[in-house]
Amino acid sequence: MMFQGPAPAPEDLSGVQYLFTDIDDTLTTEGRLLPETYQALWDLHVAGISIVPVTGGSAGWCEHIVRAWPVKAAIGESGAFVMTARGNRAEFEFWEDETLQQERKERHLAAVLPLLGDRFRLAHDQRLRVADVAIDIVGHARAEVDALAERIRAIGGTVAISSVHINTWLGNYDKKAMSERVLQRLGIDDAGVARFVSFVGDSRNDAPMFGYVGKSFGVANIVPILGDLPSRPRWITSSPAGLGFVEIADALLAAKGR
């Protein structure tokens, strides 16, 4: 088991009961979920660690996740909702009122579209989104992405930048805010977060979670943007993306004697 810099000690991780995790370029590797990573999710589940993906991904993507993956819930569209599975049904809890959030999405989409110009396109899953607007940034220069983000902020949008998208919405939530709400519903207070919760991410939009969860990990591909993060992960894996997640799973399982 290898980490960049100090590795977590077993006593650091033995109490972890909940693992919150980003998806794109954290669980996925070049857009795919590797077999080793999917097995790691199942191994954690069997060991009694509840997994909660926290993603900018769409409602459509989250419905697949809660129905097909071994997860307790999925927080989607950067905190717009939390989704759980009940039998064959996916159930939403929105940050605010569902109708209000959907109306805001349509209004914000109309305002954002003229800002994209000829260089940017909406994410392919925009039609599956219920509360936010996602813009594909893969292949775009950092300066271009940041300039577009500033134009969106200037019209009142909240902006989060991941490795694959600019996510933008109207509302006062983010990944941390909805994660905090979910944990409170589970009876986990701030002291419990410090003892029982871990998080793993890879990009700028994960900074609020790194600041909130003390037992936090970054996968190796986060290294180039560490200087951009107001809050950094405590530990960094030696491998990138989904293979880095496997390293984290191995450390969590070893701490539980698995």
C-alpha positions in Angstrom: 0.0 0.0 0.0 1.6 3.2 -1.1 0.8 6.9 -0.6 2.6 10.1 -1.5 4.0 11.4 1.7 2.8 10.1 5.1 0.3 7.2 4.9 -2.7 6.9 7.1 -2.1 4.9 10.3 -4.6 2.1 11.0 -5.9 4.0 14.0 -6.7 7.0 11.7 -9.1 4.9 9.7 -10.4 2.1 12.0 -13.5 4.1 13.0 -14.6 5.1 9.5 -18.2 4.1 8.8 -19.1 6.3 5.9 -17.0 7.0 2.8 -18.2 10.0 0.7 -16.5 10.0 -2.7 -16.4 12.0 -5.9 -16.9 10.0 -9.1 -15.4 11.6 -12.3 -11.6 10.9 -12.3 -11.9 9.7 -8.7 -13.8 6.5 -9.1 -13.7 6.5 -12.9 -10.5 6.2 -14.9 -10.7 7.9 -18.3 -14.5 7.7 -18.1 -14.7 4.0 -17.2 -15.2 2.2 -13.9 -12.4 -0.3 -13.7 -13.2 -3.8 -12.4 -10.8 -3.3 -9.5 -12.6 -0.1 -8.5 -16.0 -1.7 -8.7 -14.8 -4.7 -6.6 -13.4 -2.2 -4.1 -16.8 -0.6 -3.7 -18.3 -4.1 -3.0 -15.5 -4.9 -0.6 -16.1 -1.8 1.4 -19.9 -2.4 1.4 -19.4 -6.0 2.7 -17.1 -4.6 5.4 -19.9 -2.3 6.7 -18.6 1.0 5.3 -21.5 2.9 3.7 -20.6 4.6 0.5 -22.1 7.9 -0.6 -21.0 9.3 -4.0 -21.0 13.1 -4.1 -20.9 14.2 -7.7 -21.7 16.9 -10.1 -23.3 14.2 -12.2 -26.9 14.3 -13.4 -30.0 12.9 -11.9 -30.1 10.3 -14.6 -26.6 9.2 -13.7 -27.4 9.1 -10.0 -30.5 6.9 -10.6 -28.3 4.3 -12.2 -25.8 4.5 -9.3 -28.3 4.0 -6.5 -30.0 1.2 -8.2 -26.9 -0.7 -9.5 -24.0 0.1 -7.2 -23.5 -0.9 -3.6 -24.1 2.6 -2.2 -26.3 4.0 0.6 -27.2 7.1 -1.4 -25.9 9.5 -4.1 -25.7 13.3 -3.8 -26.0 14.7 -7.3 -25.7 17.9 -9.3 -23.3 19.3 -6.8 -25.7 19.0 -3.9 -29.0 19.8 -5.6 -30.5 16.6 -4.3 -29.8 13.3 -2.5 -31.1 10.2 -4.1 -31.8 6.8 -2.5 -33.2 3.5 -3.8 -36.3 1.9 -2.4 -36.9 -1.3 -4.2 -37.0 -0.5 -7.9 -37.7 3.2 -7.3 -35.2 6.0 -6.9 -36.4 8.6 -4.4 -35.3 12.3 -4.4 -34.9 14.7 -1.6 -34.2 18.1 -3.1 -32.2 20.9 -1.3 -35.2 23.1 -1.6 -38.5 22.7 -3.5 -38.3 20.5 -6.6 -40.4 22.8 -8.8 -38.4 25.9 -7.7 -35.1 24.2 -8.4 -36.3 23.0 -11.9 -37.6 26.5 -12.7 -34.3 28.0 -11.7 -32.4 25.5 -13.9 -34.5 26.5 -17.0 -34.0 30.2 -16.2 -30.3 29.8 -15.6 -29.8 27.7 -18.7 -31.4 30.4 -20.9 -28.9 32.9 -19.4 -25.9 30.7 -19.7 -26.3 29.6 -23.3 -25.4 33.0 -24.9 -22.1 32.9 -22.9 -20.8 29.7 -24.4 -20.0 31.1 -27.8 -18.6 28.7 -30.4 -16.0 27.2 -28.1 -18.0 25.5 -25.4 -20.9 23.0 -25.4 -23.3 21.8 -22.8 -22.5 18.4 -21.2 -24.0 15.5 -23.1 -26.2 14.6 -20.1 -27.8 18.1 -19.7 -31.2 16.7 -20.7 -31.0 14.4 -17.7 -30.4 17.2 -15.2 -33.1 18.5 -12.9 -31.4 21.5 -11.2 -28.1 22.6 -12.7 -26.3 23.4 -16.0 -23.2 21.5 -16.9 -20.7 22.6 -19.5 -18.1 20.3 -21.0 -14.5 21.6 -20.4 -12.4 18.6 -21.5 -9.8 19.8 -23.9 -10.1 23.4 -23.0 -7.3 25.5 -21.6 -7.5 26.5 -18.0 -7.6 30.2 -18.8 -10.6 29.7 -21.1 -12.4 27.7 -18.4 -11.8 30.2 -15.7 -12.9 33.1 -17.9 -16.2 31.4 -18.7 -16.7 30.7 -15.0 -16.2 34.4 -14.2 -18.8 35.3 -16.9 -21.3 33.0 -15.3 -20.6 34.3 -11.8 -21.2 37.8 -13.1 -24.8 36.9 -14.0 -25.4 35.4 -10.5 -24.6 31.8 -11.0 -22.9 29.6 -8.4 -20.0 27.8 -10.1 -18.1 24.6 -9.3 -15.3 23.4 -11.6 -14.5 19.7 -11.8 -12.0 17.8 -14.0 -14.7 17.4 -16.7 -17.4 20.1 -16.3 -18.3 23.6 -15.2 -21.4 23.0 -13.1 -23.5 26.0 -12.4 -26.8 26.7 -10.7 -28.9 29.2 -8.8 -29.0 28.4 -5.1 -27.0 28.4 -1.9 -25.9 24.7 -1.7 -22.8 22.8 -2.7 -21.4 19.3 -2.1 -20.5 20.1 1.5 -23.9 21.6 2.4 -25.9 18.5 1.2 -23.3 16.1 2.7 -23.7 17.8 6.0 -27.5 17.6 5.8 -27.3 13.9 5.0 -25.0 13.1 7.9 -27.1 15.1 10.3 -30.1 12.9 9.2 -27.9 9.9 10.0 -27.3 11.3 13.5 -23.7 12.3 12.8 -22.7 15.6 14.4 -19.4 17.5 13.8 -17.6 15.2 16.4 -18.9 12.2 14.5 -17.7 13.5 11.2 -14.2 13.7 12.6 -14.4 10.1 13.9 -16.6 8.2 11.4 -16.4 9.9 8.0 -13.9 9.9 5.2 -13.9 11.6 1.8 -12.0 11.2 -1.5 -11.9 13.6 -4.4 -9.7 14.9 -7.2 -10.6 18.4 -8.2 -11.3 22.0 -7.4 -15.0 21.5 -6.6 -14.0 19.0 -3.9 -12.3 21.7 -1.8 -15.3 22.3 0.5 -15.4 18.6 1.3 -11.7 18.5 2.0 -12.2 21.3 4.5 -15.2 19.6 6.1 -14.0 16.0 6.4 -10.7 15.6 8.3 -10.1 12.0 7.1 -9.8 13.1 3.5 -8.0 11.6 0.5 -7.0 12.9 -2.9 -6.2 10.5 -5.7 -2.9 11.2 -7.4 -4.3 13.2 -10.3 -5.1 16.0 -7.8 -1.5 17.0 -7.4 -1.3 19.5 -10.3 -4.1 21.6 -8.7 -3.2 21.4 -5.0 -2.1 25.0 -5.2 -5.6 26.1 -6.2 -7.3 24.4 -3.2 -8.1 26.5 -0.1 -8.5 23.1 1.7 -6.4 20.1 0.8 -6.8 16.4 1.3 -4.9 14.9 4.3 -3.5 12.0 2.3 -2.8 11.5 -1.4 -2.5 8.2 -3.2 0.3 7.1 -5.4 -2.0 5.9 -8.2 -4.5 8.2 -10.1 -8.2 8.0 -10.4 -9.9 4.6 -9.9 -6.7 2.8 -8.9 -6.0 5.4 -6.3 -9.5 4.7 -4.9 -8.5 1.0 -4.7 -5.5 2.1 -2.5 -7.9 4.0 -0.2 -10.2 1.0 0.0 -7.3 -1.3 0.9 -6.2 1.1 3.6 -9.7 1.3 5.1 -10.2 -2.5 4.9 -6.8 -3.1 6.5 -7.6 -0.7 9.3 -10.7 -2.9 10.0 -8.6 -6.1 9.9 -10.1 -7.2 6.6 
